[in-house]
Amino acid sequence: MVGRGLEKSSIISKLLDVSTVPCKPQYSMAAEEPLLLYSCGFNNLVWRRNQSQLGRILATVAGQLQHHLIAAALTSSIYEQLQNYYAAGAGDMVAMPQQTVADNSVAQWRQQQQQQQQSQPSSNCRQQLHHQQSQTASG
């Protein structure tokens, strides 16, 4: 802040004076979503990918997605109920559609998961195939 000219340089002496400021300032944490780096590119860089690691990462991200979609659906349901209570007792409020965006997202995610499961061999089958491949490689 001092470097940008938003604070006077005398603030440093004041903050370091323990009789005036007996403890460090308490700052609330910033929201993490806008701080997340999720898409970037690099010139002349080829990523090496391991199929089993990608599978683990995919499973982790799918679990996180499911968690957030369920939380969104629950929040949407609570919001809709509160809105109905409010409309019944305190006047008009903008009505939410019967099927919310979160409900649609959960339904779409479930449908995609079912389609992927139908198009891929079962995990038991994949484990047997991996076991056979590892035995072939080691033998």
N, C-alpha and C positions, 0 to 999 in steps of 0.2 A: 504494500500500500504506500509506503514511503517512497519507493522507487518510482511509482507511477504518479507521485505528486498528490495522492489522495489523503495522505496524512503528513503532518509536520515531523521532522526528524526528532524533535523533542519527545515524541511519544515513546521512543525506545528507552530513554532514561526513566520516564514515568512507569513504564511496564516492568522495568528491572528493579524498581524500588519496592522491596518486600513490605515496607511499612504502609505504603499506599495501596499496593496490589498484593495481598498475602498469598494468593494462589493463582494458578493459570486460569485464563478465561475458559468458560465452558461453552463450546460450540456444538450446535446440533449437527448431526451428520447430513450431508447432502444426499438427495435421492440418487440411487445408483444407476438408474436406467439411462439418463442422458450421458453418463460417464463411460458407458460400455462401448468398447471398440469391437465391432462385430463384422465389419467388412472392410478389407483393405487389399491392396495389390502391391506386388513387388516386381520390378523388371528383372528379367533373366534369372528367375528363381523357380526351380521345379521342386514341388513338395513330394516327398516320398511317403506313401501311405501303406499301412499295413491293414489288411482286410479285417483281421480279428479286432484290432484297436478301433477301427472305424465302426465295427459292430457294437463295441462297448460304448463308444461315444454316442452312437445313435440311440442306444437303449437309455443312456443317461438323459439325453435331451428329450426323448419321448416321455420319460418319467416326469421331467420338469414341466413339459408341455401339459401333460395330463393333470398334474397338480394345479397349475395355473388356470387351466380351463375349468376344472371343477370348482376352484375358488371363485372364478368369475361367474359361473352359473349359480353358485350359492349366493353370492353378493347380489346378483341380478334378481334372484327370487326374493331375497329379503327386501330389496329396494321396491319391488313390485308390491309386496305385502304392505309395507309402510305407506306406499303411495295410496293403496286402497283404503287403509285406515284413515289417512289424512283426508281423502276425498269424501269418505263417509261422514266425517265429523267436522271438517273445517272448510268446506268449499271445494271448488274445482282445482284440479291439478292436471298437468299434461299427462295423458295416459300413455303408458308403455305398451308396445305391441305385445300380443299374447306370447309369441315366441320371440325371445330376445336374441340379440347377437351372440351372447355367450352360449345359449342353448343350441343355436345353429352351429357354433364352433365345436362344441362337444360332440354333437351328432356327426359332423363332418369328420372329426378326428377319429371317432369310433369306426365309422365306415371305412376310412383309409386304413386303419389298423387291421380290420377284418379282411380287406382286399389284399393287403400285404401278407397276412398270415396264410391266406389261401394260395397266393402265388409263390410262397417260399416253402421249402421243406421244413418240417417241424424241428424244434431245437434238439430233440432226441436224435433225429435223423442226421442233423448237422454235427452233433457230437460224435456219432458213430462214424461219419465220413471223416471228420477231423482225426479221430483215433486211428482209422485205417490209413490215412495219409501219413500220420506221424510214424506208424509202425513200418510203412513202406520206406519212408525216408531214413529211418534209423536201421533198418534191416538190410 
